[in-house]
Amino acid sequence: MNEIRNNLSVPARQLADAPWRKSTRSQTSNCVEVAPVGSGPAAIALRDSKDPHGPVLLFNRAGWLGFIAGAKEGQFDLN
């Protein structure tokens, strides 16, 4: 079995206590939330608001800024 190492891991308690904010563009069934998670390697957490105990994506500052830039440029559009 392959092990995936995640250098951006954050304790679950830190995620539970994080100040989650819902996107202003969220619709009834398409919601995401983001939260700062401290000053360590992981700076931003992203999750599906319909599944707050489910998977969380963790970004360092450079990764988050790249993700936002790509989203603004339409890099992730499905059309």
Summary of the structure (lengths in Angstrom):
residues: 79
radius of gyration: 13.5
end to end distance: 36.0
largest distance: 40.4
contacts: 161
relative contact order: 0.17
helix: 22%
strand: 20%
